[in-house]
Amino acid sequence: MNPLDYRGRTVVLTGAAGGIGRGLAQAFGEAGATLELLDRDAAALERLVAELAPLVPARGTPLDLADHAAVEAYAHDLAAGDAVVDLLINNAGVEYPTPLADSGIEADRRWAALLDNNVASMQRLTRALLPRLPAGASVINQASIWGLKGVPGFSAYVASKHAVIGLTRALAWELGPRRIRVNAVCPGWIGTEAAMRSLRAMAVDNGRSEADELRTILAAQAIPELLMPEDLAGTFLFLGSSLAAAVTGQALSVSHGEVMH
């Protein structure tokens, strides 16, 4: 049996309608998984489900992961259908600058909102779906290479991704006795809308053009190429499969060699 054949397995994917999420949904759809797709953008989610319909069963559920009651209602819905979650991918997240020079209540709210969106939401959904995760299940949390180093001007995002890796390692120990594996993926620079917004902000701060900023970024990679969402798929397919049965508590850098550890 091909361990990368996901037929008969259910994958829950958050942030499914965004750049990386769409790439992962396509990859797991092609691998035969039954897809439970979550996103705040109901219209984009509906379009994605329609695109995947010829491949595999896919259900889209508009969901704000900051809404505790909505998350619990979703978990209750899965339980009512006696669904089993073989793989939970906590992919949803936001990225924007939070310079230390920003001050005031609104700046504090942006900081807190980013941490809640990028970290607490993962804990919230994982906790709610834990009764649906059987022995042998896997959880993959989306981190970032910025969770492995510091970057000026993005303190909240950097802190959130460090926290995701810490959460991953703690849950790997906590869920290990139940034979549930928990890992994190740390992507480098990917050609998504969110990443390009950050690139533009960095270019402005550094007094460079966007093209020069991109050249500087790529020069820091062993393979000087921009990643695309589909470049992450193999890592996620591997981590969710029996091929990675001995892999838990890890933060895998997928960055064309920008971060080696």
C-alpha positions in Angstrom: 0.0 0.0 0.0 1.3 3.4 -0.9 1.7 5.4 2.4 1.1 8.6 0.5 -2.3 7.4 -0.7 -4.8 9.3 1.5 -7.9 7.6 0.2 -10.2 6.7 3.2 -8.5 9.4 5.4 -10.0 12.7 6.5 -7.9 15.9 6.5 -9.0 19.0 8.3 -7.3 22.1 6.8 -7.6 25.7 8.1 -6.9 28.8 6.1 -7.8 26.6 3.1 -8.8 29.4 0.7 -5.5 31.3 0.9 -2.3 30.7 -1.1 -0.7 28.0 0.9 -4.0 26.5 1.9 -5.2 26.2 -1.7 -2.0 24.4 -2.6 -2.3 22.0 0.3 -6.0 21.3 -0.5 -5.1 20.5 -4.1 -2.2 18.2 -3.1 -4.3 16.2 -0.5 -7.2 16.1 -2.9 -5.0 14.6 -5.6 -3.8 12.1 -2.9 -7.4 11.0 -2.4 -8.1 12.5 1.0 -11.6 13.4 2.1 -11.3 17.2 2.8 -12.8 19.3 5.6 -11.8 22.8 4.5 -12.1 25.8 6.9 -11.7 29.5 6.2 -13.2 32.9 7.1 -13.7 33.8 3.4 -16.9 32.0 2.6 -16.9 33.0 -1.1 -13.3 31.9 -1.7 -14.0 28.6 0.1 -17.0 27.9 -2.0 -14.9 28.4 -5.2 -12.3 26.0 -3.9 -14.7 23.3 -3.0 -16.2 23.6 -6.5 -12.7 23.2 -8.1 -12.0 20.1 -6.0 -15.3 18.4 -6.6 -14.1 16.4 -9.5 -11.2 15.0 -7.4 -12.5 14.1 -4.0 -15.2 14.7 -1.4 -14.6 18.2 0.0 -16.7 20.2 2.4 -16.2 23.8 3.1 -17.2 25.4 6.4 -16.8 29.1 6.9 -15.3 29.5 10.3 -13.7 32.2 12.4 -11.2 30.4 14.6 -11.3 33.3 17.0 -14.9 32.5 17.8 -14.8 29.9 20.6 -18.5 29.0 20.2 -18.2 28.6 16.5 -15.1 26.3 16.9 -17.0 24.2 19.4 -20.0 24.0 17.2 -17.9 22.7 14.3 -16.4 20.1 16.5 -19.9 19.1 17.6 -21.0 18.8 14.0 -18.1 16.4 13.2 -18.9 14.4 16.3 -22.6 14.1 15.3 -21.4 12.6 12.0 -19.0 10.3 13.9 -16.2 11.7 11.8 -12.6 10.7 12.5 -9.8 13.3 11.8 -6.7 11.5 10.6 -4.8 14.7 9.9 -5.3 18.2 11.3 -3.4 21.0 9.5 -3.4 24.2 11.4 -2.5 26.5 8.5 -4.5 29.6 9.1 -2.6 32.8 10.1 -2.1 36.4 9.4 1.1 38.5 8.7 1.6 42.2 9.1 4.2 44.6 10.5 4.2 45.6 14.1 7.0 48.1 14.6 8.0 48.8 18.2 7.5 52.5 17.5 3.8 51.9 17.0 2.0 52.8 20.2 -1.4 53.2 21.7 -4.4 51.0 22.2 -4.9 50.1 18.5 -1.3 48.9 18.2 -1.8 46.7 21.3 -4.9 45.3 19.8 -3.1 44.5 16.5 -0.4 42.7 18.5 -2.9 40.7 20.5 -5.1 39.9 17.5 -2.1 38.5 15.6 -1.1 36.3 18.5 -4.6 35.0 18.9 -5.0 34.3 15.2 -1.6 32.6 14.7 -1.2 30.7 18.0 -4.3 30.5 20.2 -6.5 29.5 17.3 -4.3 26.4 16.8 -4.7 25.4 20.4 -8.4 26.2 20.3 -9.2 24.0 17.3 -6.8 21.1 18.3 -8.4 21.0 21.7 -11.9 20.9 20.2 -11.1 18.2 17.7 -9.0 16.0 20.1 -11.9 13.5 20.7 -12.0 13.0 16.9 -8.2 12.3 16.6 -7.5 8.5 16.9 -4.3 6.8 17.7 -2.0 7.2 14.7 -3.4 10.6 13.8 -1.2 13.6 13.1 -1.3 17.4 13.7 0.8 19.7 11.5 1.1 23.4 12.6 2.1 26.0 10.1 5.1 28.0 11.5 7.7 30.0 9.6 11.5 30.4 9.3 10.8 33.6 11.2 9.9 31.3 14.1 13.6 30.3 14.0 15.2 33.7 13.9 14.5 37.4 14.5 13.3 39.9 11.9 13.0 43.7 12.7 9.6 45.3 12.4 7.5 42.1 12.6 7.8 41.4 16.3 4.3 40.0 16.8 4.5 37.7 13.8 8.0 36.5 14.8 6.8 36.0 18.3 3.8 34.1 17.2 5.8 31.7 15.0 8.3 31.0 17.8 5.2 30.3 19.9 3.8 27.9 17.3 7.0 25.9 17.5 6.8 25.9 21.3 3.2 24.8 21.2 4.1 22.0 18.7 6.8 20.6 21.0 4.6 20.8 24.1 1.7 19.0 22.4 4.0 16.4 20.9 4.8 15.4 24.5 1.2 15.7 25.7 -0.3 13.7 22.9 2.5 11.2 22.4 1.0 8.7 24.9 -2.1 8.7 22.7 0.1 8.0 19.6 -0.8 11.3 18.0 2.2 13.0 16.4 2.5 16.9 16.3 5.0 18.7 14.0 5.5 22.1 12.5 6.5 23.2 9.1 8.6 26.4 8.7 8.3 27.8 5.2 10.7 30.4 3.8 9.7 33.1 1.3 6.7 32.0 -0.7 5.1 33.9 -3.6 1.8 34.5 -1.7 -0.1 37.7 -1.4 0.7 37.9 2.4 4.4 37.4 1.9 4.6 39.9 -0.9 2.9 42.5 1.3 5.7 41.9 3.9 8.3 42.2 1.2 6.9 45.6 0.2 6.9 46.8 3.8 10.5 45.7 4.2 11.5 47.4 1.0 10.1 50.7 2.2 11.8 50.4 5.6 15.1 49.5 4.0 14.9 52.3 1.3 15.1 49.7 -1.5 12.9 48.9 -4.5 10.8 45.7 -4.3 13.1 44.1 -6.9 16.2 44.9 -4.9 14.6 43.6 -1.7 13.7 40.3 -3.4 17.2 40.0 -4.7 18.6 40.4 -1.2 16.1 37.8 0.2 17.0 35.3 -2.5 20.7 35.8 -2.0 20.3 34.5 1.5 19.1 31.1 0.2 21.2 28.2 -0.9 18.8 27.8 -3.8 18.1 31.4 -4.8 14.5 30.9 -5.9 11.1 32.0 -4.5 9.1 29.1 -3.2 5.5 28.5 -4.4 2.7 27.0 -2.3 2.9 23.7 -4.2 6.6 23.4 -3.0 5.3 22.7 0.5 3.0 19.9 -0.4 5.5 17.0 -0.3 6.6 17.9 3.3 3.0 17.9 4.5 2.1 14.7 2.7 5.1 13.0 4.3 4.5 14.3 7.8 0.9 13.2 7.7 1.8 9.7 6.5 3.1 6.5 8.1 6.5 7.3 6.5 6.9 9.8 9.3 5.7 7.5 12.1 8.8 8.3 14.2 8.7 12.0 13.6 7.1 14.2 16.2 7.9 17.5 17.9 9.9 18.7 14.9 10.1 22.1 13.2 11.0 21.4 9.6 12.5 24.3 7.6 11.3 24.4 4.0 13.2 27.5 2.8 15.6 26.6 0.0 18.3 26.6 2.6 17.8 30.1 4.1 17.6 28.5 7.5 19.6 25.3 8.2 19.4 23.8 11.7 
